[in-house]
């Protein structure tokens, strides 16, 4: 049984996003759909000495463009701010040094033009850190239908998949009967009660970027997600 997940790319997502990747054989970035503002596409949270902080990538995105069309506004030097924020918040964490070169390459040595390109790079690299064998695809590699459910089913059929894993919000728009008639089993991701780890700066918070877990637990990070 070939298992597939199809989701929009997010900026340095939380651990639950990678749990979905871990559970499937193929992960398809659905970045050919409409961009949404004030969402996880271009931002995520980290812990700091003064509380939770948003790291947001400035861009020209609007609801008239797709995610893959969104261009990053590098004139605001967001990359330097994000690097300094991560260094200041997590620099003393046990495993921060293991990822320093990765952070330096991402934020200081590479100029990113498109948000989707940045997001997908980060997700793939972090998946490698977590030891995931999942195969990544992009929705623009497929022939796509216009209607939301038909689009997903079409991608699944082109991958010859019979099992579709998706996030909790999908239960509000999926036509489950249509998937059943096409021979596709749908699973809605049920995030477990993840174990806590040695996290800096006050009370423990699960809903932060996966980088928080990597800096704190390094190669042991997967034990706090799917083990």
Phi, psi and omega in degrees: 000120180271123182257136183225142170239145181227111184218156172291149177286142177241162179275120184030070188296172177282173186296331180298328178298318180284336174296320176298314179302320182295331186274356184237165177274323180232138176237122183253123174282117180266068184262009177268010180255173185299136176286142178240130179281162179052046183228186182279357183301319186237015182204158172202175187247150172229166175265141179226169178301339181253012178117189180292143180223138176277134167254112185242136177266113181293142183202178180259018186295143174212174181284004178261001180233161175274166181301318183290348178266351184288125179261142179277141177267091183283350181294340182270004176049044179300326185297322177292320180295318181294318179299313181295322179296317179293319179295316181291328183272327188235003185304333181264002178291152189304321188249012181302319182300333179295337185245008184298315181296322177298315179295318181297316179296317183292312189263335186245337187248356181234134176259117182264132179263320184244139180299316181300319180298315178297310182302313183294322177299311181299315182296318180293317180295317179294324176299323175296318178301325182275358177074030183272132179269003184305140178269130182260141176226166176242141184300334180286358175276353186245161170280124189248142172271160183280316182290141189305308182293318179297324179298313180295315180298320179299315179299315181298319179293321179293335175269359182057042180261147178239008182221124184240122177253132182218168182284166184302327183292342183294338182295346180272347182229349182286141172264090187299326180295322179295321177294318181299317181295337178266011175073028183244124175276132181251131173240128174269124183299129177246099183294130181282178173279093184296143177291153178275163179221183184283092185252137182281167167066071169083203184300147183292139178228125179281324191275063176228171181303147176304336180301326178304312180293318180297316181294328183274326187236352175057229182293348177273002187304321184297335179296339181259012177237294185245003176257000000 
